[in-house]
Amino acid sequence: MDKKGFLIFLHEFTYKIKSKGFIILTFIVPVIALIGIGIFNLAKMAFEEPEGVVTTIGYVDEVGNFDDHNDMGITKFIPFASRETADLALTSGKIAEYFVIPEDFIATGSLQRYTLEKEASTPPFITDMIWRFLSVNLLDENNPPETIALILAPLNIEVTWVTEEGEVALEAANPANIIIPGIFALLLSLSLMLSVTSLINGLGEEKESRLIEVLLSSVSIPQLLVGKVLALGLAGLLQVVLWLISAPLLLNLASSSLGDLLRGIEIPANFILLGVVYFVLGYLFFAVLSIGVGAISSNATEGNALAMIYMMTAFIPLWFLGFLIPFPNSPIWVLLTLFPTTAPIQTMIRLGISEVPLWQIIASITILVLSIVIGLYLVIKIFRTYMLMYGKRPGLSEIYRQIKAS
């Protein structure tokens, strides 16, 4: 890059990182994450049962079989002979609530709960403790404590994939693994949309104000376009680096609240490296497309409308994420991994769901790089022909004829 190209690059890069959209998206992500962690902690404190506090729950046993194991540690169950006596205990504050075990409970599995609180549904903590109380009393008293504890504990099933040859494959992916790649893909899509809008608006303003004529009188078209494209790529790299730096800090803050969930997340070893690569390549590719759209558009509004045609394709992996998760290696998802407009977001999501074959990653990156190089070559031709033309936007057939003729 020569001196003039570097000056264009420096101007575009400075303009980009000082724009409100770039600053807001860069710093609002950690801020929203901090707010989310705070809200989660407040909600957890509001709904979590305080340690050391014993909840007293009454019950009316119309079956006549629930008279043992009343002390469940942080919850004590007090029997009452009738609903009337339970009502008196509830209204006087001796118990927090009570439930009735009807005579047909064994057949229906239904019971009625009475409380002074206005609740749409029973809190999970209360449901769990009542179920434990009922289960222990229904079990044979001769069952050893280990058997009772096993029955009350949640079932833990580990899944192993087996290949068609009968060999043990990789373990099944944890659904929680999609969280970080999914967030990264969403941020990437938002960044691409803002960069496209920013670039097209800038080109539109330069074209409408005739500033582009002044620029092209001082620098060549390749110098101008390469400077703009590289500036966007570096801005994208700076953005993702800032996010990656803040991620460990945010995860440490969230570990106290989401410890169980975070411990289950396994980030692929190549995720960070590939995240940076796809982020930058995605930025460059959409920048090239946007320069072409900006060149043929008469104003920024028209350019943004045209840009939505290819921008919306980038969101396809997010729109159909529910179909992607069960079948991560379906041919349609492999195709989206290779297609340039969907490759950055699609690959990031697939990395969190399953193992992506190396050949697909190499092919995807290669196609993206070739698309950027070929696209930039074609865009320079389009830019040279249409950037200084004003009025009606050319059609695809006319653009093709001009490219072919040049």
N, C-alpha and C positions, 0 to 999 in steps of 0.2 A: 504494500500500500504506500503510495507516494504522499507527499506533504498535503496536497489538496484533498485527497481521499481521507487522510487522517483528520483534517479539520472538519470535514463533513461528518465523519464518524464521531468525533468528540462533541460536536454540536448536537447531533441526534441523540447520543447517549445521555448527555447532560439534560437535554430537554425531556427525555423519557423518564429519567429517575426523579426529576423535579415535578412531574405531572401529578395531579391530585389522585388520579386513579391508581397509578403505580404505588404511591406512598400509602394510600388507604388499604389497598389489597395486601401490601407487604406487611404492614404492622397490625392490621385489623385481625389477621389470622391468629397470632399469639394472644391478642387481647380477648378475642371471642373465646379462645380455648381457656384462658384464665377465668373469664366470666362463667363459662360452662362448668369448670371444676368447682367454682364457688357455689353456684346454684345447686350442683349435685350434692355437695357437702351439706348445704342447708336443708335440702330435701331429705337427705339421709338422717340428719339429726332430728328432723321433725317426725319422721316415721319409724325410726329405729327404736327398739325397746331399750330404755336406759339400763346400763349394767347395775346390778345390785338391787334393782327394784323388782319386787315380787308382785305379779299380777294375780289377783284373786278372782276366779271364775266359778260361778255356781252352776249346778246342773240338776235337772229333775230326771231321775232314771225310772221310766215306765216299763223298761224291759226287765229290770231286776238283776242285771249281770255286770254292772259297772260300779263296783264298790271298792276296788283296790287301786294301788298306784296313784293316789290322789296328789302326791307331792312330786311335781316334775321339775324341781329346781327353781327356776325363775317364775314358774306358774304353779299355783295351788288350786285344786278343784275341790269345791265344797258341795256335798250332796244336800238336796232339799227334798222333803217329802212331797211337796206339791208346788204348783205354780204360784199359788197365793203367797206361800212363805218365801219363795224365791223373789217375788215381786216386792215384798216388804224389805227384804235384804238389799235389793237393787236400789230402791228409792231412798233407803236410809244411808246408802253409801258403804255398806258392809262388803259388798262385792262390786266388781267393775261391770259385770254382765253375767248372764246365765243362758244356758241352752237346754232344750228339752229333747230327750232321747225317746221317741215314741215307741209304742209296742211293736210296730211293724218295721223298725229300723233295720233289722237283719235282712228283710226282704227288699226294702226300698233304698237304704243307705242315706236317707234324708233326715235332717233334724232342723229344729227351729231355734234361732238365736235371738235373744232379747237384749237390747242395749239402750242407754240414754243418749248415745251419740248419733248424730245424723250422718249415716254412712251409706253410700250407694252399694258397697260390697264389704265383705269381711276382710280385714287386713290380713296379709299373708302370714304374719307372725302368729296371729290368733288361730287361723285355719290350721297351721302346722302343729301348734300345741294341742289343739282339740283332737286332731287326727292321731297324734302320738298317744294321747290319753286313751282314746277309743281302741286303738290297735293293741296296746299293751294289755288292756283288759279282755280283749277278744282272744288273745293267744292263750294257749294252755299254760298253766302255771308251772308245769314240769319242763317247759322249754328252757334250755340254758340261757343265761344272759347274753352270750355271744350271738345266739340265734335271734333273739329279740332285737338286739342292736343292729344286726344285719338286715332284718326285715324293715326296720324303721329308717335305715340309711338310704339315701338316693342310690339308684342303680347306676353303676359306672361301667360303660361298655366301650372297649377299645376296638377300633376297626383296623383291619389289615387288608391292603389291596393285594390281590393275587393276579398274576399275569395269565394269559391264555395258555402259556407253557407250564403253568402250575407253580411258578416261582413266586416267592414273596416279593412284592413291589414296595413302593414307598407307603408310609402310613397315611391314613386319610387326613386331609387338611383340616385344621381347626377353623370353624366358621369365623372365629374372632380375628383370624389372620387377614381378613379382607378389610378390616377397619382402617389401618394406616395406608395401605395402597389405595383404598377407595377414597380417603380424604385427599391423598396426594393427587389422584386423578381428577377429582373435582376442582382442586386448586389450579391444576394445570389447565383445565378447560376454561376456567374463569380468567386466568392470565392470558390465554390465547385470545379470548374474546375481547378483552380490554386492549391488548396490543394491536389487534386487527383494527378496532375502532379508532385507536389513537393514530395509527399510521395512515389510514384512509382519510381521517379528518385533517391531518397535517398536509397530505398531498392535495386534498380538496381546497384547503385554504391557500396553499401556494399557487394552485392553478387559477383560482378565482381572482386572487390579488395580482396575478401576473408575476409574482416573485420567482416562479419557476423559470421564467425567461431570463431573469437576471442571473440565477444560479447556473443555468446551462450555458451562459455566455462566459462563465469563468471556469467551470469544471466540465469534464466529459460525463456522458451518461453512465458508463461503467463505474467511474469514481463516485458519482452521486448515489447510485443504487447499492453498490457494495458497501459504502459507508453506512447507509441506512439499515441494510440487512444485518451487518455485523454489530451495529449499535443495539439493535433489538435483541440479538442473540446474547450479547454480554449483559444486557439488562435482565434478561430472563435468568441467566446463570447467577447473577447477583441475588435475585429474588429467591431462587431455590436454595442457595447457600445460607441465606439468612433464616429460611424456614428450617433447614437441617440443623443449624446451630441452636435454634430455640427448641427443637423437638425434644432432645434429652432433658432439658430443664423442665419442660412441661410434663413429660412423662414421670419425672421424679416427684413433681408436685401432685400428680394424679395417682401415684402408686398407693398412697394411703387410702384413697377412696375407691380406686378401681384395681386394687392389688390382685385380686383373684383373676379378673379378666385380663389384665396386662401380663400376668405370669403365663397365661395360655397363648399369648401371641408370639409367633415365630416369624421374624422378618428374614426373607431370603438374603444370603450373604452378598449377592450381587445387586440387591435392590437399590442401594444408594448410588452406586456407580451408574447403573442403567437409568435410574431416575434422573440424574444429571444429564446423561447423554440424550435421553428422549425429550427432556424438557428443552434443551438447547436446540435440538434438531426440529422439534415441533415449532418452536419460536421462529426459526429460520424459514421453515417451509411455509408457514402461514404468512410470514412477512413477504416472501416472494409472491405468493398468490395475491396478497393485498396490494402490492405495488402494481401488479398487472391490472387489478380492478380499479385502482385509483387512476391509472393512466387513461383508461377508456371511459371513465365516468366524468360527466360534466360538472358534478358538484359532490360534496361529501355525503349528502343525504342519499343520492342515487348510489354512490359507492357502498355505503353501509347496507343498503337493501340488497345489492348484489352479493356482498360478502356473506350475508346470512345463508346463502345457498350452500356454500362449502363449510361454513362454521357449524351449521346444524349437524352435519355428518360427523363432526368430532364428538358430539354428545350421544351418538348411537349406543356405544357401550354402556353408558350410564342409564339410558332409557330402558334398555333390555337387560339390566343387571340381574333381575330375578330369573331370567332364562339362562343367563350365562353361568351362574353358580352351580346348578346341577350338572351342566354339560360343558365344562371348561375347555375340552379338547374337540368340540364339535367342529366340523369343517367350516361352518359359517364364521365361527370365532377365530379360527386360524386365518381365514381370508381377511377379516378385519384387522388382525395383527400385522398383516403384510400390506394392507392398503394405506397409503401415506397419510390421509386425513384422520384416520381412526387409530393408526398404529401407536402413537404415544400413550393415549389414554387406555386403549385396549390392552397393551402389553403390561402396563403398570397394574391393572386390575387382575389380569391372569396370574401375575407373579404371586399375588396373595392367595389365590385359590388353588393353584396346582403348579407343577413343575413345567416350565415352558422349554421345549426342546431347543438345544443350542442352535440348530440350523434355522429355526424360525426367527430367533433373535438376530442372527447374523443377516439373514435375508431381509428382515424388516429394516434393520439399520442401513443396509446397502441400498435398498429401494428408496429410503428416505433421503440418503445422501445424493443418489443419482437424480431424484426428483428435484432436489434443491439446485443442483448444478444445471440440469437441463432447463428447469423452470426459470432460473436466473438468466440463462442464455436467451430464452424466448421472450422473457419480460423486457430485456434490454431492447430487443427489436420492437416490441409493442410500444414501449415507452418512447422510443425514438420517433415512431410514426404518429402516435396519438396524443402524447402529453401536451403538445402545443396546439392541438386542435380543439375548437370550442363549438358547442352546439349539440347536434344529435349524436347519441352514442352508437358506435358501430356494432353490427351484428357479428355472430360467430363466423359466418361464411366470409364476411369481408375481412375479419381479422386473419383467418386462415389464408386467404389470398395474398394479404400483405406480407405475412410471414414467409410464405412460399416464394413470393416475388423477390423478397430481400435476401 
